[in-house]
Amino acid sequence: MNEIEIFKALADPTRLKILDCIKNEEKCICEVIPYTGKSQPNVSLHLKTLKNAGLITERKDGTRIMLSIADKDVFKLIDIANKFKG
C-alpha cells in the first residue's frame, strides 16, 4: 500500500461511510450495503478500492464475507482532514 492509494481511497464519501460502518466492529457485507444506500455492485467497487489501499480486510465466515478495519490509525487521518473543513 502506498500513500497515494490511501488518500485516493479516503477521497470518496461512500468509502468514508463504509469505514464508518465498520469502525467499531467487524460486519458482513450484507450489513454494509444498506448502510451506504448504494447498490451492491457500487459498494463492491468501493470495497475493492479500500482493500487495494490496505484499509480493510476481508474474511469468509461460511457464506458470509466479513469486513474489518486493517489499521484503526486511518481514523487519525480522517480526523486531521476534517479539521481543514471550512
PyMOL Python script that loads the backbone (N, CA, C, O; Angstrom):
from pymol import cmd

cmd.read_pdbstr("""\
ATOM      1  N   MET A   1       0.839  -1.177   0.000  1.00  0.00           N
ATOM      2  CA  MET A   1       0.000   0.000   0.000  1.00  0.00           C
ATOM      3  C   MET A   1       0.881   1.235   0.000  1.00  0.00           C
ATOM      4  O   MET A   1       1.897   1.280   0.693  1.00  0.00           O
ATOM      5  N   ASN A   2       0.498   2.224  -0.766  1.00  0.00           N
ATOM      6  CA  ASN A   2       1.246   3.469  -0.742  1.00  0.00           C
ATOM      7  C   ASN A   2       0.304   4.619  -0.409  1.00  0.00           C
ATOM      8  O   ASN A   2      -0.918   4.489  -0.482  1.00  0.00           O
ATOM      9  N   GLU A   3       0.898   5.735  -0.044  1.00  0.00           N
ATOM     10  CA  GLU A   3       0.091   6.857   0.439  1.00  0.00           C
ATOM     11  C   GLU A   3      -0.861   7.413  -0.609  1.00  0.00           C
ATOM     12  O   GLU A   3      -1.930   7.913  -0.257  1.00  0.00           O
ATOM     13  N   ILE A   4      -0.503   7.342  -1.889  1.00  0.00           N
ATOM     14  CA  ILE A   4      -1.401   7.848  -2.929  1.00  0.00           C
ATOM     15  C   ILE A   4      -2.682   7.034  -2.969  1.00  0.00           C
ATOM     16  O   ILE A   4      -3.774   7.597  -3.047  1.00  0.00           O
ATOM     17  N   GLU A   5      -2.559   5.705  -2.917  1.00  0.00           N
ATOM     18  CA  GLU A   5      -3.743   4.836  -2.909  1.00  0.00           C
ATOM     19  C   GLU A   5      -4.600   5.084  -1.677  1.00  0.00           C
ATOM     20  O   GLU A   5      -5.829   5.074  -1.759  1.00  0.00           O
ATOM     21  N   ILE A   6      -3.967   5.304  -0.553  1.00  0.00           N
ATOM     22  CA  ILE A   6      -4.706   5.554   0.691  1.00  0.00           C
ATOM     23  C   ILE A   6      -5.507   6.846   0.582  1.00  0.00           C
ATOM     24  O   ILE A   6      -6.696   6.864   0.898  1.00  0.00           O
ATOM     25  N   PHE A   7      -4.869   7.923   0.139  1.00  0.00           N
ATOM     26  CA  PHE A   7      -5.577   9.202   0.046  1.00  0.00           C
ATOM     27  C   PHE A   7      -6.661   9.169  -1.024  1.00  0.00           C
ATOM     28  O   PHE A   7      -7.715   9.780  -0.847  1.00  0.00           O
ATOM     29  N   LYS A   8      -6.424   8.469  -2.130  1.00  0.00           N
ATOM     30  CA  LYS A   8      -7.473   8.319  -3.147  1.00  0.00           C
ATOM     31  C   LYS A   8      -8.666   7.573  -2.562  1.00  0.00           C
ATOM     32  O   LYS A   8      -9.817   7.944  -2.795  1.00  0.00           O
ATOM     33  N   ALA A   9      -8.385   6.525  -1.805  1.00  0.00           N
ATOM     34  CA  ALA A   9      -9.463   5.740  -1.202  1.00  0.00           C
ATOM     35  C   ALA A   9     -10.267   6.570  -0.210  1.00  0.00           C
ATOM     36  O   ALA A   9     -11.481   6.395  -0.097  1.00  0.00           O
ATOM     37  N   LEU A  10      -9.613   7.460   0.501  1.00  0.00           N
ATOM     38  CA  LEU A  10     -10.284   8.284   1.505  1.00  0.00           C
ATOM     39  C   LEU A  10     -10.996   9.499   0.904  1.00  0.00           C
ATOM     40  O   LEU A  10     -11.686  10.226   1.618  1.00  0.00           O
ATOM     41  N   ALA A  11     -10.834   9.718  -0.390  1.00  0.00           N
ATOM     42  CA  ALA A  11     -11.381  10.913  -1.029  1.00  0.00           C
ATOM     43  C   ALA A  11     -12.839  10.759  -1.467  1.00  0.00           C
ATOM     44  O   ALA A  11     -13.403  11.682  -2.055  1.00  0.00           O
ATOM     45  N   ASP A  12     -13.444   9.630  -1.195  1.00  0.00           N
ATOM     46  CA  ASP A  12     -14.816   9.396  -1.645  1.00  0.00           C
ATOM     47  C   ASP A  12     -15.765   9.264  -0.453  1.00  0.00           C
ATOM     48  O   ASP A  12     -15.477   8.506   0.473  1.00  0.00           O
ATOM     49  N   PRO A  13     -16.882   9.979  -0.455  1.00  0.00           N
ATOM     50  CA  PRO A  13     -17.823   9.927   0.665  1.00  0.00           C
ATOM     51  C   PRO A  13     -18.390   8.528   0.942  1.00  0.00           C
ATOM     52  O   PRO A  13     -18.609   8.163   2.097  1.00  0.00           O
ATOM     53  N   THR A  14     -18.623   7.757  -0.106  1.00  0.00           N
ATOM     54  CA  THR A  14     -19.157   6.402   0.101  1.00  0.00           C
ATOM     55  C   THR A  14     -18.142   5.520   0.807  1.00  0.00           C
ATOM     56  O   THR A  14     -18.507   4.732   1.679  1.00  0.00           O
ATOM     57  N   ARG A  15     -16.880   5.643   0.444  1.00  0.00           N
ATOM     58  CA  ARG A  15     -15.845   4.842   1.100  1.00  0.00           C
ATOM     59  C   ARG A  15     -15.675   5.268   2.561  1.00  0.00           C
ATOM     60  O   ARG A  15     -15.434   4.430   3.430  1.00  0.00           O
ATOM     61  N   LEU A  16     -15.801   6.563   2.827  1.00  0.00           N
ATOM     62  CA  LEU A  16     -15.749   7.029   4.218  1.00  0.00           C
ATOM     63  C   LEU A  16     -16.929   6.474   5.019  1.00  0.00           C
ATOM     64  O   LEU A  16     -16.789   6.137   6.194  1.00  0.00           O
ATOM     65  N   LYS A  17     -18.080   6.385   4.374  1.00  0.00           N
ATOM     66  CA  LYS A  17     -19.258   5.832   5.036  1.00  0.00           C
ATOM     67  C   LYS A  17     -19.049   4.350   5.355  1.00  0.00           C
ATOM     68  O   LYS A  17     -19.451   3.879   6.419  1.00  0.00           O
ATOM     69  N   ILE A  18     -18.422   3.621   4.435  1.00  0.00           N
ATOM     70  CA  ILE A  18     -18.122   2.202   4.663  1.00  0.00           C
ATOM     71  C   ILE A  18     -17.184   2.061   5.861  1.00  0.00           C
ATOM     72  O   ILE A  18     -17.410   1.230   6.741  1.00  0.00           O
ATOM     73  N   LEU A  19     -16.136   2.875   5.888  1.00  0.00           N
ATOM     74  CA  LEU A  19     -15.197   2.816   7.010  1.00  0.00           C
ATOM     75  C   LEU A  19     -15.902   3.133   8.328  1.00  0.00           C
ATOM     76  O   LEU A  19     -15.643   2.496   9.349  1.00  0.00           O
ATOM     77  N   ASP A  20     -16.786   4.113   8.293  1.00  0.00           N
ATOM     78  CA  ASP A  20     -17.533   4.473   9.500  1.00  0.00           C
ATOM     79  C   ASP A  20     -18.411   3.312   9.963  1.00  0.00           C
ATOM     80  O   ASP A  20     -18.545   3.072  11.162  1.00  0.00           O
ATOM     81  N   CYS A  21     -19.000   2.601   9.024  1.00  0.00           N
ATOM     82  CA  CYS A  21     -19.877   1.484   9.343  1.00  0.00           C
ATOM     83  C   CYS A  21     -19.131   0.369  10.081  1.00  0.00           C
ATOM     84  O   CYS A  21     -19.679  -0.251  10.992  1.00  0.00           O
ATOM     85  N   ILE A  22     -17.895   0.121   9.689  1.00  0.00           N
ATOM     86  CA  ILE A  22     -17.133  -0.988  10.294  1.00  0.00           C
ATOM     87  C   ILE A  22     -16.089  -0.496  11.297  1.00  0.00           C
ATOM     88  O   ILE A  22     -15.210  -1.252  11.713  1.00  0.00           O
ATOM     89  N   LYS A  23     -16.192   0.751  11.671  1.00  0.00           N
ATOM     90  CA  LYS A  23     -15.206   1.367  12.562  1.00  0.00           C
ATOM     91  C   LYS A  23     -15.056   0.632  13.889  1.00  0.00           C
ATOM     92  O   LYS A  23     -13.937   0.409  14.350  1.00  0.00           O
ATOM     93  N   ASN A  24     -16.149   0.262  14.492  1.00  0.00           N
ATOM     94  CA  ASN A  24     -16.112  -0.302  15.843  1.00  0.00           C
ATOM     95  C   ASN A  24     -16.196  -1.819  15.911  1.00  0.00           C
ATOM     96  O   ASN A  24     -15.867  -2.422  16.933  1.00  0.00           O
ATOM     97  N   GLU A  25     -16.640  -2.436  14.811  1.00  0.00           N
ATOM     98  CA  GLU A  25     -16.743  -3.890  14.827  1.00  0.00           C
ATOM     99  C   GLU A  25     -16.793  -4.449  13.413  1.00  0.00           C
ATOM    100  O   GLU A  25     -17.200  -3.774  12.468  1.00  0.00           O
ATOM    101  N   GLU A  26     -16.375  -5.680  13.297  1.00  0.00           N
ATOM    102  CA  GLU A  26     -16.434  -6.405  12.039  1.00  0.00           C
ATOM    103  C   GLU A  26     -17.896  -6.568  11.634  1.00  0.00           C
ATOM    104  O   GLU A  26     -18.757  -6.840  12.470  1.00  0.00           O
ATOM    105  N   LYS A  27     -18.163  -6.397  10.335  1.00  0.00           N
ATOM    106  CA  LYS A  27     -19.532  -6.546   9.845  1.00  0.00           C
ATOM    107  C   LYS A  27     -19.531  -7.287   8.519  1.00  0.00           C
ATOM    108  O   LYS A  27     -18.550  -7.286   7.775  1.00  0.00           O
ATOM    109  N   CYS A  28     -20.651  -7.912   8.255  1.00  0.00           N
ATOM    110  CA  CYS A  28     -20.857  -8.606   6.981  1.00  0.00           C
ATOM    111  C   CYS A  28     -21.142  -7.570   5.891  1.00  0.00           C
ATOM    112  O   CYS A  28     -21.714  -6.511   6.151  1.00  0.00           O
ATOM    113  N   ILE A  29     -20.736  -7.897   4.687  1.00  0.00           N
ATOM    114  CA  ILE A  29     -21.030  -7.006   3.553  1.00  0.00           C
ATOM    115  C   ILE A  29     -22.536  -6.740   3.471  1.00  0.00           C
ATOM    116  O   ILE A  29     -22.956  -5.641   3.107  1.00  0.00           O
ATOM    117  N   CYS A  30     -23.334  -7.732   3.806  1.00  0.00           N
ATOM    118  CA  CYS A  30     -24.791  -7.569   3.750  1.00  0.00           C
ATOM    119  C   CYS A  30     -25.289  -6.490   4.703  1.00  0.00           C
ATOM    120  O   CYS A  30     -26.382  -5.960   4.502  1.00  0.00           O
ATOM    121  N   GLU A  31     -24.524  -6.153   5.726  1.00  0.00           N
ATOM    122  CA  GLU A  31     -24.878  -5.073   6.651  1.00  0.00           C
ATOM    123  C   GLU A  31     -24.361  -3.723   6.149  1.00  0.00           C
ATOM    124  O   GLU A  31     -24.955  -2.682   6.429  1.00  0.00           O
ATOM    125  N   VAL A  32     -23.267  -3.747   5.416  1.00  0.00           N
ATOM    126  CA  VAL A  32     -22.635  -2.516   4.931  1.00  0.00           C
ATOM    127  C   VAL A  32     -23.422  -1.917   3.770  1.00  0.00           C
ATOM    128  O   VAL A  32     -23.566  -0.697   3.685  1.00  0.00           O
ATOM    129  N   ILE A  33     -23.926  -2.751   2.886  1.00  0.00           N
ATOM    130  CA  ILE A  33     -24.625  -2.255   1.691  1.00  0.00           C
ATOM    131  C   ILE A  33     -25.790  -1.337   2.053  1.00  0.00           C
ATOM    132  O   ILE A  33     -25.854  -0.222   1.533  1.00  0.00           O
ATOM    133  N   PRO A  34     -26.720  -1.756   2.925  1.00  0.00           N
ATOM    134  CA  PRO A  34     -27.822  -0.833   3.245  1.00  0.00           C
ATOM    135  C   PRO A  34     -27.367   0.427   3.975  1.00  0.00           C
ATOM    136  O   PRO A  34     -27.994   1.478   3.842  1.00  0.00           O
ATOM    137  N   TYR A  35     -26.291   0.332   4.738  1.00  0.00           N
ATOM    138  CA  TYR A  35     -25.760   1.492   5.464  1.00  0.00           C
ATOM    139  C   TYR A  35     -25.341   2.595   4.499  1.00  0.00           C
ATOM    140  O   TYR A  35     -25.483   3.780   4.800  1.00  0.00           O
ATOM    141  N   THR A  36     -24.823   2.198   3.337  1.00  0.00           N
ATOM    142  CA  THR A  36     -24.350   3.186   2.365  1.00  0.00           C
ATOM    143  C   THR A  36     -25.474   3.773   1.519  1.00  0.00           C
ATOM    144  O   THR A  36     -25.356   4.891   1.018  1.00  0.00           O
ATOM    145  N   GLY A  37     -26.563   3.024   1.358  1.00  0.00           N
ATOM    146  CA  GLY A  37     -27.643   3.471   0.477  1.00  0.00           C
ATOM    147  C   GLY A  37     -27.311   3.291  -0.990  1.00  0.00           C
ATOM    148  O   GLY A  37     -28.008   3.821  -1.856  1.00  0.00           O
ATOM    149  N   LYS A  38     -26.261   2.554  -1.273  1.00  0.00           N
ATOM    150  CA  LYS A  38     -25.821   2.318  -2.654  1.00  0.00           C
ATOM    151  C   LYS A  38     -26.150   0.886  -3.068  1.00  0.00           C
ATOM    152  O   LYS A  38     -26.497   0.054  -2.229  1.00  0.00           O
ATOM    153  N   SER A  39     -26.041   0.606  -4.361  1.00  0.00           N
ATOM    154  CA  SER A  39     -26.289  -0.737  -4.874  1.00  0.00           C
ATOM    155  C   SER A  39     -25.135  -1.675  -4.522  1.00  0.00           C
ATOM    156  O   SER A  39     -24.025  -1.229  -4.230  1.00  0.00           O
ATOM    157  N   GLN A  40     -25.409  -2.965  -4.555  1.00  0.00           N
ATOM    158  CA  GLN A  40     -24.378  -3.959  -4.246  1.00  0.00           C
ATOM    159  C   GLN A  40     -23.187  -3.852  -5.184  1.00  0.00           C
ATOM    160  O   GLN A  40     -22.051  -3.883  -4.710  1.00  0.00           O
ATOM    161  N   PRO A  41     -23.395  -3.725  -6.521  1.00  0.00           N
ATOM    162  CA  PRO A  41     -22.224  -3.588  -7.400  1.00  0.00           C
ATOM    163  C   PRO A  41     -21.395  -2.334  -7.103  1.00  0.00           C
ATOM    164  O   PRO A  41     -20.166  -2.361  -7.175  1.00  0.00           O
ATOM    165  N   ASN A  42     -22.078  -1.243  -6.769  1.00  0.00           N
ATOM    166  CA  ASN A  42     -21.385   0.000  -6.443  1.00  0.00           C
ATOM    167  C   ASN A  42     -20.546  -0.166  -5.182  1.00  0.00           C
ATOM    168  O   ASN A  42     -19.386   0.243  -5.148  1.00  0.00           O
ATOM    169  N   VAL A  43     -21.125  -0.759  -4.152  1.00  0.00           N
ATOM    170  CA  VAL A  43     -20.407  -0.979  -2.896  1.00  0.00           C
ATOM    171  C   VAL A  43     -19.222  -1.913  -3.126  1.00  0.00           C
ATOM    172  O   VAL A  43     -18.149  -1.702  -2.561  1.00  0.00           O
ATOM    173  N   SER A  44     -19.406  -2.937  -3.944  1.00  0.00           N
ATOM    174  CA  SER A  44     -18.310  -3.868  -4.234  1.00  0.00           C
ATOM    175  C   SER A  44     -17.107  -3.158  -4.847  1.00  0.00           C
ATOM    176  O   SER A  44     -15.965  -3.473  -4.515  1.00  0.00           O
ATOM    177  N   LEU A  45     -17.357  -2.209  -5.732  1.00  0.00           N
ATOM    178  CA  LEU A  45     -16.249  -1.435  -6.327  1.00  0.00           C
ATOM    179  C   LEU A  45     -15.530  -0.605  -5.267  1.00  0.00           C
ATOM    180  O   LEU A  45     -14.302  -0.514  -5.263  1.00  0.00           O
ATOM    181  N   HIS A  46     -16.300  -0.008  -4.378  1.00  0.00           N
ATOM    182  CA  HIS A  46     -15.693   0.784  -3.306  1.00  0.00           C
ATOM    183  C   HIS A  46     -14.897  -0.102  -2.344  1.00  0.00           C
ATOM    184  O   HIS A  46     -13.825   0.284  -1.880  1.00  0.00           O
ATOM    185  N   LEU A  47     -15.420  -1.273  -2.052  1.00  0.00           N
ATOM    186  CA  LEU A  47     -14.696  -2.205  -1.176  1.00  0.00           C
ATOM    187  C   LEU A  47     -13.383  -2.644  -1.802  1.00  0.00           C
ATOM    188  O   LEU A  47     -12.378  -2.791  -1.108  1.00  0.00           O
ATOM    189  N   LYS A  48     -13.391  -2.851  -3.101  1.00  0.00           N
ATOM    190  CA  LYS A  48     -12.161  -3.237  -3.808  1.00  0.00           C
ATOM    191  C   LYS A  48     -11.105  -2.145  -3.661  1.00  0.00           C
ATOM    192  O   LYS A  48      -9.934  -2.438  -3.419  1.00  0.00           O
ATOM    193  N   THR A  49     -11.517  -0.897  -3.806  1.00  0.00           N
ATOM    194  CA  THR A  49     -10.588   0.226  -3.662  1.00  0.00           C
ATOM    195  C   THR A  49     -10.027   0.280  -2.244  1.00  0.00           C
ATOM    196  O   THR A  49      -8.824   0.463  -2.059  1.00  0.00           O
ATOM    197  N   LEU A  50     -10.889   0.121  -1.248  1.00  0.00           N
ATOM    198  CA  LEU A  50     -10.439   0.150   0.149  1.00  0.00           C
ATOM    199  C   LEU A  50      -9.501  -1.015   0.454  1.00  0.00           C
ATOM    200  O   LEU A  50      -8.511  -0.852   1.167  1.00  0.00           O
ATOM    201  N   LYS A  51      -9.816  -2.182  -0.085  1.00  0.00           N
ATOM    202  CA  LYS A  51      -8.973  -3.357   0.133  1.00  0.00           C
ATOM    203  C   LYS A  51      -7.611  -3.184  -0.548  1.00  0.00           C
ATOM    204  O   LYS A  51      -6.577  -3.493   0.043  1.00  0.00           O
ATOM    205  N   ASN A  52      -7.614  -2.696  -1.776  1.00  0.00           N
ATOM    206  CA  ASN A  52      -6.352  -2.476  -2.511  1.00  0.00           C
ATOM    207  C   ASN A  52      -5.464  -1.440  -1.827  1.00  0.00           C
ATOM    208  O   ASN A  52      -4.239  -1.500  -1.925  1.00  0.00           O
ATOM    209  N   ALA A  53      -6.090  -0.491  -1.137  1.00  0.00           N
ATOM    210  CA  ALA A  53      -5.327   0.528  -0.401  1.00  0.00           C
ATOM    211  C   ALA A  53      -4.841  -0.001   0.944  1.00  0.00           C
ATOM    212  O   ALA A  53      -4.083   0.670   1.645  1.00  0.00           O
ATOM    213  N   GLY A  54      -5.278  -1.204   1.301  1.00  0.00           N
ATOM    214  CA  GLY A  54      -4.866  -1.801   2.563  1.00  0.00           C
ATOM    215  C   GLY A  54      -5.622  -1.280   3.770  1.00  0.00           C
ATOM    216  O   GLY A  54      -5.163  -1.431   4.902  1.00  0.00           O
ATOM    217  N   LEU A  55      -6.783  -0.664   3.539  1.00  0.00           N
ATOM    218  CA  LEU A  55      -7.533  -0.059   4.633  1.00  0.00           C
ATOM    219  C   LEU A  55      -8.511  -1.017   5.299  1.00  0.00           C
ATOM    220  O   LEU A  55      -8.875  -0.829   6.460  1.00  0.00           O
ATOM    221  N   ILE A  56      -8.938  -2.046   4.567  1.00  0.00           N
ATOM    222  CA  ILE A  56      -9.854  -3.027   5.146  1.00  0.00           C
ATOM    223  C   ILE A  56      -9.347  -4.435   4.876  1.00  0.00           C
ATOM    224  O   ILE A  56      -8.534  -4.671   3.983  1.00  0.00           O
ATOM    225  N   THR A  57      -9.853  -5.353   5.676  1.00  0.00           N
ATOM    226  CA  THR A  57      -9.560  -6.764   5.461  1.00  0.00           C
ATOM    227  C   THR A  57     -10.884  -7.509   5.339  1.00  0.00           C
ATOM    228  O   THR A  57     -11.916  -7.074   5.849  1.00  0.00           O
ATOM    229  N   GLU A  58     -10.822  -8.635   4.652  1.00  0.00           N
ATOM    230  CA  GLU A  58     -11.989  -9.490   4.479  1.00  0.00           C
ATOM    231  C   GLU A  58     -11.659 -10.880   4.980  1.00  0.00           C
ATOM    232  O   GLU A  58     -10.519 -11.336   4.889  1.00  0.00           O
ATOM    233  N   ARG A  59     -12.677 -11.550   5.513  1.00  0.00           N
ATOM    234  CA  ARG A  59     -12.535 -12.963   5.840  1.00  0.00           C
ATOM    235  C   ARG A  59     -13.878 -13.634   5.598  1.00  0.00           C
ATOM    236  O   ARG A  59     -14.935 -13.026   5.770  1.00  0.00           O
ATOM    237  N   LYS A  60     -13.818 -14.879   5.203  1.00  0.00           N
ATOM    238  CA  LYS A  60     -15.044 -15.630   4.966  1.00  0.00           C
ATOM    239  C   LYS A  60     -15.492 -16.292   6.259  1.00  0.00           C
ATOM    240  O   LYS A  60     -14.684 -16.823   7.021  1.00  0.00           O
ATOM    241  N   ASP A  61     -16.794 -16.247   6.486  1.00  0.00           N
ATOM    242  CA  ASP A  61     -17.418 -16.911   7.618  1.00  0.00           C
ATOM    243  C   ASP A  61     -18.590 -17.706   7.030  1.00  0.00           C
ATOM    244  O   ASP A  61     -19.720 -17.220   6.972  1.00  0.00           O
ATOM    245  N   GLY A  62     -18.302 -18.914   6.605  1.00  0.00           N
ATOM    246  CA  GLY A  62     -19.299 -19.693   5.879  1.00  0.00           C
ATOM    247  C   GLY A  62     -19.539 -19.058   4.525  1.00  0.00           C
ATOM    248  O   GLY A  62     -18.622 -18.962   3.709  1.00  0.00           O
ATOM    249  N   THR A  63     -20.767 -18.623   4.281  1.00  0.00           N
ATOM    250  CA  THR A  63     -21.083 -17.964   3.009  1.00  0.00           C
ATOM    251  C   THR A  63     -20.998 -16.445   3.109  1.00  0.00           C
ATOM    252  O   THR A  63     -21.150 -15.740   2.112  1.00  0.00           O
ATOM    253  N   ARG A  64     -20.756 -15.952   4.305  1.00  0.00           N
ATOM    254  CA  ARG A  64     -20.693 -14.502   4.508  1.00  0.00           C
ATOM    255  C   ARG A  64     -19.258 -13.999   4.376  1.00  0.00           C
ATOM    256  O   ARG A  64     -18.306 -14.707   4.705  1.00  0.00           O
ATOM    257  N   ILE A  65     -19.121 -12.769   3.892  1.00  0.00           N
ATOM    258  CA  ILE A  65     -17.819 -12.110   3.856  1.00  0.00           C
ATOM    259  C   ILE A  65     -17.844 -11.010   4.904  1.00  0.00           C
ATOM    260  O   ILE A  65     -18.660 -10.090   4.854  1.00  0.00           O
ATOM    261  N   MET A  66     -16.931 -11.134   5.848  1.00  0.00           N
ATOM    262  CA  MET A  66     -16.863 -10.201   6.961  1.00  0.00           C
ATOM    263  C   MET A  66     -15.780  -9.153   6.694  1.00  0.00           C
ATOM    264  O   MET A  66     -14.692  -9.482   6.222  1.00  0.00           O
ATOM    265  N   LEU A  67     -16.084  -7.905   6.996  1.00  0.00           N
ATOM    266  CA  LEU A  67     -15.178  -6.784   6.763  1.00  0.00           C
ATOM    267  C   LEU A  67     -14.723  -6.187   8.085  1.00  0.00           C
ATOM    268  O   LEU A  67     -15.494  -6.104   9.041  1.00  0.00           O
ATOM    269  N   SER A  68     -13.471  -5.776   8.127  1.00  0.00           N
ATOM    270  CA  SER A  68     -12.966  -5.066   9.297  1.00  0.00           C
ATOM    271  C   SER A  68     -11.891  -4.072   8.876  1.00  0.00           C
ATOM    272  O   SER A  68     -11.349  -4.142   7.773  1.00  0.00           O
ATOM    273  N   ILE A  69     -11.601  -3.159   9.769  1.00  0.00           N
ATOM    274  CA  ILE A  69     -10.575  -2.144   9.537  1.00  0.00           C
ATOM    275  C   ILE A  69      -9.204  -2.799   9.693  1.00  0.00           C
ATOM    276  O   ILE A  69      -8.955  -3.506  10.670  1.00  0.00           O
ATOM    277  N   ALA A  70      -8.330  -2.563   8.738  1.00  0.00           N
ATOM    278  CA  ALA A  70      -6.985  -3.149   8.796  1.00  0.00           C
ATOM    279  C   ALA A  70      -6.134  -2.466   9.857  1.00  0.00           C
ATOM    280  O   ALA A  70      -5.369  -3.123  10.564  1.00  0.00           O
ATOM    281  N   ASP A  71      -6.266  -1.147   9.967  1.00  0.00           N
ATOM    282  CA  ASP A  71      -5.475  -0.385  10.935  1.00  0.00           C
ATOM    283  C   ASP A  71      -6.308   0.826  11.362  1.00  0.00           C
ATOM    284  O   ASP A  71      -6.611   1.697  10.546  1.00  0.00           O
ATOM    285  N   LYS A  72      -6.667   0.872  12.615  1.00  0.00           N
ATOM    286  CA  LYS A  72      -7.528   1.948  13.134  1.00  0.00           C
ATOM    287  C   LYS A  72      -6.890   3.330  13.033  1.00  0.00           C
ATOM    288  O   LYS A  72      -7.578   4.337  13.196  1.00  0.00           O
ATOM    289  N   ASP A  73      -5.589   3.394  12.768  1.00  0.00           N
ATOM    290  CA  ASP A  73      -4.929   4.698  12.614  1.00  0.00           C
ATOM    291  C   ASP A  73      -5.474   5.478  11.428  1.00  0.00           C
ATOM    292  O   ASP A  73      -5.260   6.687  11.342  1.00  0.00           O
ATOM    293  N   VAL A  74      -6.171   4.818  10.513  1.00  0.00           N
ATOM    294  CA  VAL A  74      -6.758   5.523   9.380  1.00  0.00           C
ATOM    295  C   VAL A  74      -7.713   6.611   9.874  1.00  0.00           C
ATOM    296  O   VAL A  74      -7.879   7.634   9.209  1.00  0.00           O
ATOM    297  N   PHE A  75      -8.334   6.403  11.022  1.00  0.00           N
ATOM    298  CA  PHE A  75      -9.263   7.399  11.544  1.00  0.00           C
ATOM    299  C   PHE A  75      -8.545   8.651  12.038  1.00  0.00           C
ATOM    300  O   PHE A  75      -9.154   9.717  12.126  1.00  0.00           O
ATOM    301  N   LYS A  76      -7.276   8.535  12.357  1.00  0.00           N
ATOM    302  CA  LYS A  76      -6.478   9.722  12.685  1.00  0.00           C
ATOM    303  C   LYS A  76      -6.348  10.601  11.446  1.00  0.00           C
ATOM    304  O   LYS A  76      -6.472  11.822  11.530  1.00  0.00           O
ATOM    305  N   LEU A  77      -6.098   9.976  10.293  1.00  0.00           N
ATOM    306  CA  LEU A  77      -6.011  10.738   9.036  1.00  0.00           C
ATOM    307  C   LEU A  77      -7.334  11.427   8.725  1.00  0.00           C
ATOM    308  O   LEU A  77      -7.363  12.593   8.333  1.00  0.00           O
ATOM    309  N   ILE A  78      -8.418  10.695   8.903  1.00  0.00           N
ATOM    310  CA  ILE A  78      -9.736  11.261   8.630  1.00  0.00           C
ATOM    311  C   ILE A  78     -10.021  12.432   9.558  1.00  0.00           C
ATOM    312  O   ILE A  78     -10.551  13.452   9.119  1.00  0.00           O
ATOM    313  N   ASP A  79      -9.679  12.301  10.831  1.00  0.00           N
ATOM    314  CA  ASP A  79      -9.884  13.385  11.795  1.00  0.00           C
ATOM    315  C   ASP A  79      -9.061  14.629  11.419  1.00  0.00           C
ATOM    316  O   ASP A  79      -9.550  15.756  11.502  1.00  0.00           O
ATOM    317  N   ILE A  80      -7.828  14.407  11.012  1.00  0.00           N
ATOM    318  CA  ILE A  80      -6.974  15.527  10.588  1.00  0.00           C
ATOM    319  C   ILE A  80      -7.581  16.234   9.375  1.00  0.00           C
ATOM    320  O   ILE A  80      -7.634  17.463   9.326  1.00  0.00           O
ATOM    321  N   ALA A  81      -8.034  15.451   8.406  1.00  0.00           N
ATOM    322  CA  ALA A  81      -8.628  16.035   7.200  1.00  0.00           C
ATOM    323  C   ALA A  81      -9.880  16.840   7.552  1.00  0.00           C
ATOM    324  O   ALA A  81     -10.130  17.894   6.969  1.00  0.00           O
ATOM    325  N   ASN A  82     -10.661  16.338   8.504  1.00  0.00           N
ATOM    326  CA  ASN A  82     -11.886  17.039   8.904  1.00  0.00           C
ATOM    327  C   ASN A  82     -11.597  18.382   9.555  1.00  0.00           C
ATOM    328  O   ASN A  82     -12.447  19.272   9.525  1.00  0.00           O
ATOM    329  N   LYS A  83     -10.436  18.547  10.132  1.00  0.00           N
ATOM    330  CA  LYS A  83     -10.067  19.814  10.744  1.00  0.00           C
ATOM    331  C   LYS A  83      -9.881  20.919   9.712  1.00  0.00           C
ATOM    332  O   LYS A  83      -9.956  22.103  10.042  1.00  0.00           O
ATOM    333  N   PHE A  84      -9.636  20.528   8.457  1.00  0.00           N
ATOM    334  CA  PHE A  84      -9.414  21.505   7.389  1.00  0.00           C
ATOM    335  C   PHE A  84     -10.697  21.940   6.703  1.00  0.00           C
ATOM    336  O   PHE A  84     -10.672  22.796   5.818  1.00  0.00           O
ATOM    337  N   LYS A  85     -11.821  21.355   7.108  1.00  0.00           N
ATOM    338  CA  LYS A  85     -13.098  21.762   6.514  1.00  0.00           C
ATOM    339  C   LYS A  85     -13.371  23.213   6.897  1.00  0.00           C
ATOM    340  O   LYS A  85     -13.137  23.638   8.029  1.00  0.00           O
ATOM    341  N   GLY A  86     -13.869  23.950   5.924  1.00  0.00           N
ATOM    342  CA  GLY A  86     -14.114  25.366   6.166  1.00  0.00           C
ATOM    343  C   GLY A  86     -15.428  25.617   6.669  1.00  0.00           C
ATOM    344  O   GLY A  86     -15.783  26.768   6.923  1.00  0.00           O
TER     345      GLY A  86
END
""", "prot")
cmd.dss("prot")
cmd.show_as("cartoon", "prot")
cmd.util.cbc("prot")
cmd.orient("prot")
